[in-house]
Amino acid sequence: MSSKREKRRDQLIALGVQLFANKPYDEVVIEDLAAAAGASKGLLYHYFGSKKAFYLACVRMVTNRLVAEIESIDTDDPVGAVETGLHRFLDFLERHGQVYRSLMIGASGGDLGVHELFDETRGVIAAMLLDELGVPPDHALYRSTARAWIGSVEAAALDRLQHGDPDRDAFVSMQARALADRLLHVHRLDPGAASPRAIDAARSALSR
Protein backbone atom coordinates (compact mmCIF):
# COMPACT_ATOMS: atom_id res chain seq x y z
CA MET A 1 0.00 0.00 0.00
CA SER A 2 1.44 3.39 -0.98
CA SER A 3 2.13 5.94 1.74
CA LYS A 4 -0.51 8.28 0.27
CA ARG A 5 -3.12 5.52 0.21
CA GLU A 6 -2.13 4.42 3.72
CA LYS A 7 -2.42 7.98 5.00
CA ARG A 8 -5.89 8.35 3.47
CA ARG A 9 -6.96 5.05 4.98
CA ASP A 10 -5.75 6.15 8.42
CA GLN A 11 -7.63 9.42 8.05
CA LEU A 12 -10.84 7.53 7.31
CA ILE A 13 -10.31 5.25 10.30
CA ALA A 14 -9.70 8.25 12.58
CA LEU A 15 -12.99 9.75 11.41
CA GLY A 16 -14.70 6.42 11.95
CA VAL A 17 -13.38 6.16 15.50
CA GLN A 18 -15.05 9.47 16.32
CA LEU A 19 -18.25 8.47 14.56
CA PHE A 20 -18.56 5.17 16.44
CA ALA A 21 -17.81 6.99 19.70
CA ASN A 22 -21.07 8.91 19.32
CA LYS A 23 -23.34 6.33 17.71
CA PRO A 24 -23.92 2.61 18.21
CA TYR A 25 -22.69 0.35 15.42
CA ASP A 26 -26.20 -0.34 14.13
CA GLU A 27 -26.95 3.38 13.78
CA VAL A 28 -23.86 4.23 11.75
CA VAL A 29 -24.19 4.01 7.99
CA ILE A 30 -21.33 4.24 5.53
CA GLU A 31 -22.96 7.32 3.99
CA ASP A 32 -22.39 9.15 7.31
CA LEU A 33 -18.68 8.55 7.15
CA ALA A 34 -18.50 9.31 3.44
CA ALA A 35 -20.17 12.66 4.07
CA ALA A 36 -17.85 13.47 6.99
CA ALA A 37 -14.78 12.49 4.98
CA GLY A 38 -15.84 14.15 1.77
CA ALA A 39 -15.44 10.79 0.04
CA SER A 40 -17.67 8.48 -1.93
CA LYS A 41 -19.35 5.44 -0.48
CA GLY A 42 -17.61 3.36 -3.14
CA LEU A 43 -14.20 4.58 -2.00
CA LEU A 44 -14.87 3.41 1.55
CA TYR A 45 -15.89 -0.03 0.36
CA HIS A 46 -12.78 -0.05 -1.83
CA TYR A 47 -10.58 0.50 1.23
CA PHE A 48 -12.40 -1.73 3.70
CA GLY A 49 -14.76 -4.05 1.86
CA SER A 50 -17.59 -3.88 4.40
CA LYS A 51 -18.95 -1.89 7.32
CA LYS A 52 -17.85 -4.63 9.71
CA ALA A 53 -14.28 -4.58 8.38
CA PHE A 54 -14.23 -0.81 8.71
CA TYR A 55 -15.49 -1.03 12.30
CA LEU A 56 -12.82 -3.59 13.16
CA ALA A 57 -10.17 -1.32 11.65
CA CYS A 58 -11.37 1.45 13.97
CA VAL A 59 -11.17 -0.83 16.99
CA ARG A 60 -7.71 -1.97 15.93
CA MET A 61 -6.48 1.62 15.72
CA VAL A 62 -7.64 2.32 19.28
CA THR A 63 -6.24 -0.88 20.77
CA ASN A 64 -2.93 -0.39 18.94
CA ARG A 65 -2.62 3.05 20.50
CA LEU A 66 -3.07 1.53 23.95
CA VAL A 67 -0.50 -1.22 23.35
CA ALA A 68 1.99 1.38 22.06
CA GLU A 69 1.55 3.42 25.24
CA ILE A 70 2.32 0.40 27.44
CA GLU A 71 5.03 -1.03 25.20
CA SER A 72 7.13 2.13 25.31
CA ILE A 73 7.68 1.98 29.08
CA ASP A 74 11.42 1.78 29.71
CA THR A 75 12.51 1.02 33.27
CA ASP A 76 14.42 -1.67 35.13
CA ASP A 77 12.06 -1.41 38.10
CA PRO A 78 9.06 -3.75 37.70
CA VAL A 79 7.02 -1.89 40.32
CA GLY A 80 7.78 1.38 38.56
CA ALA A 81 6.81 -0.22 35.25
CA VAL A 82 3.45 -1.36 36.65
CA GLU A 83 2.73 2.05 38.17
CA THR A 84 3.77 3.83 34.97
CA GLY A 85 1.56 1.48 32.97
CA LEU A 86 -1.39 2.31 35.21
CA HIS A 87 -0.79 6.04 34.82
CA ARG A 88 -0.53 5.68 31.05
CA PHE A 89 -3.79 3.72 30.92
CA LEU A 90 -5.51 6.48 32.86
CA ASP A 91 -3.97 9.08 30.53
CA PHE A 92 -5.19 7.03 27.56
CA LEU A 93 -8.73 6.91 28.93
CA GLU A 94 -8.71 10.65 29.58
CA ARG A 95 -7.93 11.16 25.88
CA HIS A 96 -9.91 8.29 24.37
CA GLY A 97 -12.29 7.18 27.12
CA GLN A 98 -15.51 7.89 25.27
CA VAL A 99 -14.27 6.02 22.22
CA TYR A 100 -12.92 3.12 24.26
CA ARG A 101 -16.12 2.70 26.23
CA SER A 102 -18.27 2.89 23.10
CA LEU A 103 -16.20 0.30 21.27
CA MET A 104 -16.30 -1.99 24.29
CA ILE A 105 -20.09 -1.72 24.35
CA GLY A 106 -20.01 -2.66 20.69
CA ALA A 107 -17.87 -5.65 21.62
CA SER A 108 -20.53 -6.95 23.99
CA GLY A 109 -23.44 -6.10 21.74
CA GLY A 110 -22.97 -8.48 18.85
CA ASP A 111 -20.80 -10.94 17.00
CA LEU A 112 -18.59 -8.43 15.22
CA GLY A 113 -15.19 -9.84 16.12
CA VAL A 114 -14.60 -6.85 18.40
CA HIS A 115 -14.49 -8.94 21.56
CA GLU A 116 -11.64 -10.94 20.05
CA LEU A 117 -9.65 -7.77 19.35
CA PHE A 118 -10.04 -6.50 22.90
CA ASP A 119 -9.19 -9.94 24.24
CA GLU A 120 -6.10 -10.06 22.04
CA THR A 121 -5.03 -6.67 23.36
CA ARG A 122 -5.42 -7.81 26.96
CA GLY A 123 -3.36 -10.89 26.11
CA VAL A 124 -0.55 -8.77 24.63
CA ILE A 125 -0.48 -6.52 27.71
CA ALA A 126 -0.56 -9.55 30.03
CA ALA A 127 2.42 -11.04 28.18
CA MET A 128 4.35 -7.76 28.57
CA LEU A 129 3.52 -7.71 32.28
CA LEU A 130 4.67 -11.30 32.82
CA ASP A 131 7.86 -10.64 30.88
CA GLU A 132 8.56 -7.59 33.04
CA LEU A 133 8.09 -9.75 36.14
CA GLY A 134 10.31 -12.54 34.80
CA VAL A 135 7.44 -15.03 34.84
CA PRO A 136 7.07 -17.86 32.29
CA PRO A 137 4.16 -16.86 30.00
CA ASP A 138 2.88 -20.44 29.89
CA HIS A 139 2.45 -20.79 33.67
CA ALA A 140 -1.30 -21.16 34.08
CA LEU A 141 -1.65 -19.51 37.50
CA TYR A 142 0.45 -16.48 36.62
CA ARG A 143 -1.16 -16.14 33.20
CA SER A 144 -4.70 -16.22 34.55
CA THR A 145 -3.70 -13.88 37.39
CA ALA A 146 -2.31 -11.33 34.94
CA ARG A 147 -5.38 -11.52 32.72
CA ALA A 148 -7.78 -11.26 35.67
CA TRP A 149 -5.88 -8.28 37.09
CA ILE A 150 -5.91 -6.46 33.75
CA GLY A 151 -9.66 -7.03 33.46
CA SER A 152 -10.26 -5.66 36.95
CA VAL A 153 -8.06 -2.60 36.25
CA GLU A 154 -10.00 -1.92 33.06
CA ALA A 155 -13.35 -2.11 34.84
CA ALA A 156 -12.17 0.04 37.75
CA ALA A 157 -10.59 2.64 35.43
CA LEU A 158 -13.78 2.95 33.39
CA ASP A 159 -15.74 3.36 36.63
CA ARG A 160 -13.29 6.08 37.68
CA LEU A 161 -13.72 7.78 34.31
CA GLN A 162 -17.48 7.81 34.78
CA HIS A 163 -17.54 9.01 38.40
CA GLY A 164 -14.37 11.11 38.61
CA ASP A 165 -12.92 9.29 41.62
CA PRO A 166 -10.92 7.91 43.36
CA ASP A 167 -7.85 10.15 43.26
CA ARG A 168 -5.35 9.05 40.59
CA ASP A 169 -2.47 8.26 42.99
CA ALA A 170 -4.80 6.31 45.26
CA PHE A 171 -6.11 4.36 42.26
CA VAL A 172 -2.61 3.48 41.04
CA SER A 173 -1.47 2.46 44.52
CA MET A 174 -4.57 0.32 45.06
CA GLN A 175 -4.20 -1.50 41.74
CA ALA A 176 -0.44 -2.06 42.15
CA ARG A 177 -1.00 -3.51 45.61
CA ALA A 178 -3.82 -5.70 44.31
CA LEU A 179 -1.43 -7.18 41.74
CA ALA A 180 1.19 -7.72 44.44
CA ASP A 181 -1.33 -9.58 46.62
CA ARG A 182 -2.26 -11.81 43.68
CA LEU A 183 1.37 -12.57 42.86
CA LEU A 184 2.15 -13.54 46.45
CA HIS A 185 -0.93 -15.76 46.54
CA VAL A 186 0.28 -17.57 43.42
CA HIS A 187 3.66 -17.99 45.14
CA ARG A 188 1.96 -19.65 48.08
CA LEU A 189 0.02 -21.97 45.75
CA ASP A 190 3.03 -22.92 43.63
CA PRO A 191 6.32 -21.90 45.33
CA GLY A 192 8.44 -23.86 42.88
CA ALA A 193 7.34 -21.81 39.88
CA ALA A 194 7.90 -18.43 41.44
CA SER A 195 10.06 -15.79 39.83
CA PRO A 196 12.33 -14.04 42.35
CA ARG A 197 11.83 -10.83 40.37
CA ALA A 198 8.04 -11.12 40.68
CA ILE A 199 8.15 -11.88 44.39
CA ASP A 200 10.63 -9.06 45.10
CA ALA A 201 8.44 -6.68 43.11
CA ALA A 202 5.30 -7.78 44.98
CA ARG A 203 6.92 -7.29 48.36
CA SER A 204 8.30 -3.93 47.30
CA ALA A 205 4.87 -2.77 46.11
CA LEU A 206 3.27 -3.76 49.41
CA SER A 207 5.93 -1.92 51.40
CA ARG A 208 5.38 1.42 49.64
C-alpha positions as CSV (number, residue, x, y, z in Angstrom):
1,M,0.0,0.0,0.0
2,S,1.4,3.4,-1.0
3,S,2.1,5.9,1.7
4,K,-0.5,8.3,0.3
5,R,-3.1,5.5,0.2
6,E,-2.1,4.4,3.7
7,K,-2.4,8.0,5.0
8,R,-5.9,8.4,3.5
9,R,-7.0,5.0,5.0
10,D,-5.7,6.1,8.4
11,Q,-7.6,9.4,8.1
12,L,-10.8,7.5,7.3
13,I,-10.3,5.3,10.3
14,A,-9.7,8.3,12.6
15,L,-13.0,9.8,11.4
16,G,-14.7,6.4,11.9
17,V,-13.4,6.2,15.5
18,Q,-15.1,9.5,16.3
19,L,-18.2,8.5,14.6
20,F,-18.6,5.2,16.4
21,A,-17.8,7.0,19.7
22,N,-21.1,8.9,19.3
23,K,-23.3,6.3,17.7
24,P,-23.9,2.6,18.2
25,Y,-22.7,0.4,15.4
26,D,-26.2,-0.3,14.1
27,E,-27.0,3.4,13.8
28,V,-23.9,4.2,11.7
29,V,-24.2,4.0,8.0
30,I,-21.3,4.2,5.5
31,E,-23.0,7.3,4.0
32,D,-22.4,9.2,7.3
33,L,-18.7,8.5,7.1
34,A,-18.5,9.3,3.4
35,A,-20.2,12.7,4.1
36,A,-17.8,13.5,7.0
37,A,-14.8,12.5,5.0
38,G,-15.8,14.1,1.8
39,A,-15.4,10.8,0.0
40,S,-17.7,8.5,-1.9
41,K,-19.4,5.4,-0.5
42,G,-17.6,3.4,-3.1
43,L,-14.2,4.6,-2.0
44,L,-14.9,3.4,1.6
45,Y,-15.9,0.0,0.4
46,H,-12.8,-0.1,-1.8
47,Y,-10.6,0.5,1.2
48,F,-12.4,-1.7,3.7
49,G,-14.8,-4.1,1.9
50,S,-17.6,-3.9,4.4
51,K,-18.9,-1.9,7.3
52,K,-17.9,-4.6,9.7
53,A,-14.3,-4.6,8.4
54,F,-14.2,-0.8,8.7
55,Y,-15.5,-1.0,12.3
56,L,-12.8,-3.6,13.2
57,A,-10.2,-1.3,11.6
58,C,-11.4,1.5,14.0
59,V,-11.2,-0.8,17.0
60,R,-7.7,-2.0,15.9
61,M,-6.5,1.6,15.7
62,V,-7.6,2.3,19.3
63,T,-6.2,-0.9,20.8
64,N,-2.9,-0.4,18.9
65,R,-2.6,3.1,20.5
66,L,-3.1,1.5,24.0
67,V,-0.5,-1.2,23.3
68,A,2.0,1.4,22.1
69,E,1.5,3.4,25.2
70,I,2.3,0.4,27.4
71,E,5.0,-1.0,25.2
72,S,7.1,2.1,25.3
73,I,7.7,2.0,29.1
74,D,11.4,1.8,29.7
75,T,12.5,1.0,33.3
76,D,14.4,-1.7,35.1
77,D,12.1,-1.4,38.1
78,P,9.1,-3.8,37.7
79,V,7.0,-1.9,40.3
80,G,7.8,1.4,38.6
81,A,6.8,-0.2,35.3
82,V,3.5,-1.4,36.6
83,E,2.7,2.0,38.2
84,T,3.8,3.8,35.0
85,G,1.6,1.5,33.0
86,L,-1.4,2.3,35.2
87,H,-0.8,6.0,34.8
88,R,-0.5,5.7,31.1
89,F,-3.8,3.7,30.9
90,L,-5.5,6.5,32.9
91,D,-4.0,9.1,30.5
92,F,-5.2,7.0,27.6
93,L,-8.7,6.9,28.9
94,E,-8.7,10.7,29.6
95,R,-7.9,11.2,25.9
96,H,-9.9,8.3,24.4
97,G,-12.3,7.2,27.1
98,Q,-15.5,7.9,25.3
99,V,-14.3,6.0,22.2
100,Y,-12.9,3.1,24.3
101,R,-16.1,2.7,26.2
102,S,-18.3,2.9,23.1
103,L,-16.2,0.3,21.3
104,M,-16.3,-2.0,24.3
105,I,-20.1,-1.7,24.4
106,G,-20.0,-2.7,20.7
107,A,-17.9,-5.6,21.6
108,S,-20.5,-6.9,24.0
109,G,-23.4,-6.1,21.7
110,G,-23.0,-8.5,18.9
111,D,-20.8,-10.9,17.0
112,L,-18.6,-8.4,15.2
113,G,-15.2,-9.8,16.1
114,V,-14.6,-6.9,18.4
115,H,-14.5,-8.9,21.6
116,E,-11.6,-10.9,20.0
117,L,-9.7,-7.8,19.3
118,F,-10.0,-6.5,22.9
119,D,-9.2,-9.9,24.2
120,E,-6.1,-10.1,22.0
121,T,-5.0,-6.7,23.4
122,R,-5.4,-7.8,27.0
123,G,-3.4,-10.9,26.1
124,V,-0.6,-8.8,24.6
125,I,-0.5,-6.5,27.7
126,A,-0.6,-9.6,30.0
127,A,2.4,-11.0,28.2
128,M,4.3,-7.8,28.6
129,L,3.5,-7.7,32.3
130,L,4.7,-11.3,32.8
131,D,7.9,-10.6,30.9
132,E,8.6,-7.6,33.0
133,L,8.1,-9.8,36.1
134,G,10.3,-12.5,34.8
135,V,7.4,-15.0,34.8
136,P,7.1,-17.9,32.3
137,P,4.2,-16.9,30.0
138,D,2.9,-20.4,29.9
139,H,2.4,-20.8,33.7
140,A,-1.3,-21.2,34.1
141,L,-1.6,-19.5,37.5
142,Y,0.5,-16.5,36.6
143,R,-1.2,-16.1,33.2
144,S,-4.7,-16.2,34.6
145,T,-3.7,-13.9,37.4
146,A,-2.3,-11.3,34.9
147,R,-5.4,-11.5,32.7
148,A,-7.8,-11.3,35.7
149,W,-5.9,-8.3,37.1
150,I,-5.9,-6.5,33.8
151,G,-9.7,-7.0,33.5
152,S,-10.3,-5.7,37.0
153,V,-8.1,-2.6,36.3
154,E,-10.0,-1.9,33.1
155,A,-13.4,-2.1,34.8
156,A,-12.2,0.0,37.8
157,A,-10.6,2.6,35.4
158,L,-13.8,3.0,33.4
159,D,-15.7,3.4,36.6
160,R,-13.3,6.1,37.7
161,L,-13.7,7.8,34.3
162,Q,-17.5,7.8,34.8
163,H,-17.5,9.0,38.4
164,G,-14.4,11.1,38.6
165,D,-12.9,9.3,41.6
166,P,-10.9,7.9,43.4
167,D,-7.9,10.1,43.3
168,R,-5.3,9.0,40.6
169,D,-2.5,8.3,43.0
170,A,-4.8,6.3,45.3
171,F,-6.1,4.4,42.3
172,V,-2.6,3.5,41.0
173,S,-1.5,2.5,44.5
174,M,-4.6,0.3,45.1
175,Q,-4.2,-1.5,41.7
176,A,-0.4,-2.1,42.2
177,R,-1.0,-3.5,45.6
178,A,-3.8,-5.7,44.3
179,L,-1.4,-7.2,41.7
180,A,1.2,-7.7,44.4
181,D,-1.3,-9.6,46.6
182,R,-2.3,-11.8,43.7
183,L,1.4,-12.6,42.9
184,L,2.1,-13.5,46.4
185,H,-0.9,-15.8,46.5
186,V,0.3,-17.6,43.4
187,H,3.7,-18.0,45.1
188,R,2.0,-19.7,48.1
189,L,0.0,-22.0,45.8
190,D,3.0,-22.9,43.6
191,P,6.3,-21.9,45.3
192,G,8.4,-23.9,42.9
193,A,7.3,-21.8,39.9
194,A,7.9,-18.4,41.4
195,S,10.1,-15.8,39.8
196,P,12.3,-14.0,42.4
197,R,11.8,-10.8,40.4
198,A,8.0,-11.1,40.7
199,I,8.2,-11.9,44.4
200,D,10.6,-9.1,45.1
201,A,8.4,-6.7,43.1
202,A,5.3,-7.8,45.0
203,R,6.9,-7.3,48.4
204,S,8.3,-3.9,47.3
205,A,4.9,-2.8,46.1
206,L,3.3,-3.8,49.4
207,S,5.9,-1.9,51.4
208,R,5.4,1.4,49.6
